[in-house]
Amino acid sequence: MNEHQRARRPGGRSARVAAEVHQAVTDLISERGYGNFTVGEVAARAGVADSSIYRRWGNLETLLTDVALKRLNAQSPMPDTGSLTGDLRTYAANVAREITGPDGLALVRLAVALSGNGRQGDQARDDIRDERTRQLQSMLDRSRDRGENAPDALEVLDHVLAPMYIRVLFGMVPLTPEYVDGLVDRLLT
């Protein structure tokens, strides 16, 4: 088998390059905000050729969407505590930790910025929303299978996630465990 026939290893160079590019994007969003950097600057920060980014992602918006979706998927697997209340509290605590962490505000701003960026931005917004909904739906379906009366995914988004995202966007942090648990408790009562 020659070098060109060798299969890509998910933990190999390709994965390292993707991780470095994703971190470069996150850092640049934190430092400069959305729309204030180029693919070339991402490439330089990540230590790769900009042609590598174009070859893999095609354009900056696709890369930014990939960064946001990867962060959402990092929350998987969904909590399975044996009860809807436990699952929602654990999930909400994970989201709170994610969006208040070192890269959290940058990623929240990225999701907001992508949603107002034309057709590609609308697709990015829809992809991010659909992934969050898919995650929630799996947890809610499991709860219903246990015989619990679960809300729908949109109610969780409206009553638990949206208030946390708004607080982070407006600098109203920390998101205390009591606050996060209270959002879940209000949804379920």
Buried (B, 14 or more C-beta within 10 A) or exposed (E): EEEEEEEEEEEEEEEEBBEBBBBBBBBBBBEEEBEEBEBEBBBBBBEBEBEBBBEBBEEBBBBBBBBBBBBBEEBEEBBEEEEBBBBBBBBBBBBBEBBBEEBBBBBBBBBEBBBEBEEBBEBBBEBBBEBBBBBBBBBBEBBEEEEBEBBEBEBBBEBBBEBBBEBBEEEEBEBEEEBBBBBBEEBBE
